[in-house]
Amino acid sequence: MQRFFHNVGYAVTGIIHAVKTQRHMKFHLVAAAVALTTGAACQLSRVEWIILILVIAMVIAAELLNTAVEAVVDLASPDRHPLAKAAKDTAAAAVLVTAVAAVVAGLLLFGPRIWEVVGGG
Ligand SMILES: Nc1ncnc2c1ncn2[C@@H]1O[C@H](COP(=O)(O)OP(=O)(O)OP(=O)(O)O)[C@@H](O)[C@H]1O
């Protein structure tokens, strides 16, 4: 049990490191807060909440993995190397894919509701 709490502590340390060092992570957290607040205002259904939470977790997990890849690459290859570039660019692409999916999911979830409020129908 003590080991479990130690591991949770290491994971929290990792999250704090990513938030402190990655400006994109700060942006993802602000976007997640906005999405959760909007979700509460829109009174999402249970399934919609599950989708929203999974999408947010997916983006943040991808950014955490990207941070880990960047750290390992910087450690293993301080000098420029095509493989280091491939690793960093591919990890960044993973974040981009999840972020685009999150934006599309957000538009599908909130778009019609916001459109209603704004007066489109
Ligand atoms: N060791 C390296 N060898 C070759 N190309 C690299 C190397 N390090 C970084 N790059 C290239 O420069 C880009 C920017 O690298 P950087 O280390 O600034 O990471 P980043 O993705 O911009 O992260 P952040 O903006 O969060 O600091 C990488 O995506 C990659 O294309």
The ligand as an SDF file (V2000), in Angstrom:
LIG
                    3D

 31 33  0  0  0  0  0  0  0  0999 V2000
   18.5540   16.6070  -30.6070 N   0  0  0  0  0  0  0  0  0  0  0  0
   17.8420   17.0060  -31.6710 C   0  0  0  0  0  0  0  0  0  0  0  0
   18.1910   16.6040  -32.9120 N   0  0  0  0  0  0  0  0  0  0  0  0
   17.4930   17.0020  -33.9920 C   0  0  0  0  0  0  0  0  0  0  0  0
   16.3990   17.7780  -33.9590 N   0  0  0  0  0  0  0  0  0  0  0  0
   15.9880   18.2250  -32.7580 C   0  0  0  0  0  0  0  0  0  0  0  0
   16.6800   17.8750  -31.5440 C   0  0  0  0  0  0  0  0  0  0  0  0
   16.0340   18.4590  -30.5060 N   0  0  0  0  0  0  0  0  0  0  0  0
   15.0190   19.1320  -31.0310 C   0  0  0  0  0  0  0  0  0  0  0  0
   14.9630   19.0010  -32.3660 N   0  0  0  0  0  0  0  0  0  0  0  0
   13.9780   19.6000  -33.2990 C   0  0  0  0  0  0  0  0  0  0  0  0
   13.5630   20.8540  -32.8040 O   0  0  0  0  0  0  0  0  0  0  0  0
   12.1730   20.8380  -32.4840 C   0  0  0  0  0  0  0  0  0  0  0  0
   11.9410   21.6120  -31.2220 C   0  0  0  0  0  0  0  0  0  0  0  0
   12.6150   20.9500  -30.1700 O   0  0  0  0  0  0  0  0  0  0  0  0
   12.4030   21.3090  -28.6490 P   0  0  0  0  0  0  0  0  0  0  0  0
   13.4120   20.5900  -27.8480 O   0  0  0  0  0  0  0  0  0  0  0  0
   12.3390   22.7990  -28.4840 O   0  0  0  0  0  0  0  0  0  0  0  0
   11.0390   20.6460  -28.3260 O   0  0  0  0  0  0  0  0  0  0  0  0
    9.5930   21.2170  -28.4950 P   0  0  0  0  0  0  0  0  0  0  0  0
    8.8180   20.1560  -29.2070 O   0  0  0  0  0  0  0  0  0  0  0  0
    9.5990   22.5540  -29.1620 O   0  0  0  0  0  0  0  0  0  0  0  0
    9.1270   21.3480  -27.0120 O   0  0  0  0  0  0  0  0  0  0  0  0
    8.7810   22.6580  -26.1760 P   0  0  0  0  0  0  0  0  0  0  0  0
    8.2930   23.7360  -27.1280 O   0  0  0  0  0  0  0  0  0  0  0  0
    7.7000   22.2040  -25.2780 O   0  0  0  0  0  0  0  0  0  0  0  0
   10.0450   23.0200  -25.4730 O   0  0  0  0  0  0  0  0  0  0  0  0
   11.8090   19.3460  -32.3720 C   0  0  0  0  0  0  0  0  0  0  0  0
   10.4730   19.0820  -32.6370 O   0  0  0  0  0  0  0  0  0  0  0  0
   12.7330   18.7410  -33.4130 C   0  0  0  0  0  0  0  0  0  0  0  0
   12.1790   18.8920  -34.7060 O   0  0  0  0  0  0  0  0  0  0  0  0
  1  2  1  0
  2  3  1  0
  2  7  2  0
  3  4  2  0
  4  5  1  0
  5  6  2  0
  6  7  1  0
  6 10  1  0
  7  8  1  0
  8  9  2  0
  9 10  1  0
 10 11  1  0
 11 12  1  0
 11 30  1  0
 12 13  1  0
 13 14  1  0
 13 28  1  0
 14 15  1  0
 15 16  1  0
 16 17  2  0
 16 18  1  0
 16 19  1  0
 19 20  1  0
 20 21  2  0
 20 22  1  0
 20 23  1  0
 23 24  1  0
 24 25  2  0
 24 26  1  0
 24 27  1  0
 28 29  1  0
 28 30  1  0
 30 31  1  0
M  END
$$$$
